[in-house]
């Protein structure tokens, strides 16, 4: 079974600075998808960014980018120019082609943004 | 905008009660999911459904059942609630396709006394 590990339960960043959240996963498959979801306090979980494993280019969405290292099974999220609204729980998730549309989530990282 | 709604934000029940958690999505999604979220454990899949009247067990189905009579509605049932089922429950929906994102509801925080 695939597992997803987020080793940082909590992180803190100064407003306007850059922060990187780490995620590693364990799989024997070669084709899969990776996601970062954001859960703001008392608000719904939303997708931040997604990466297809067959793509070597790292995904980018505005201030959010990933560092995808397939050989190392690492999928970190970088948030540039952090804003107060970035404060949230961030979950890394894995989906394999063989498991249909099911996601396996990590345990989450709570990000605080200091003004 | 995709909208996934859940019947209650907060719910308090007694041990042994039968509990229904309702989820409705308005985007005609085939897939629907129920997760529970606990601190330090992340999200764990309870049940999911690929179509009306179809259901499959997730990673932690014990103590739960589901019902999907209509495409837009997916219900989670706790037949006899126990204190260890106190948790945040999240519903999600998606269209088939492994790259597609799941859209989440606001969650129901269930407390079983």
Interface residues (C-beta under 8 A of the other chain):
Chain A: X4 X6 X9 X32 X33 X35 X37 X43 X44 X45 X46 X47 X50 X52 X91 X95 X96 X97 X100 X101 X102 X103 X105 X106 X107 X108
Chain B: X4 X31 X33 X35 X40 X41 X42 X43 X44 X45 X48 X50 X58 X90 X92 X94 X96 X97 X98 X99 X100 X101 X102 X104 X105 X106 X107
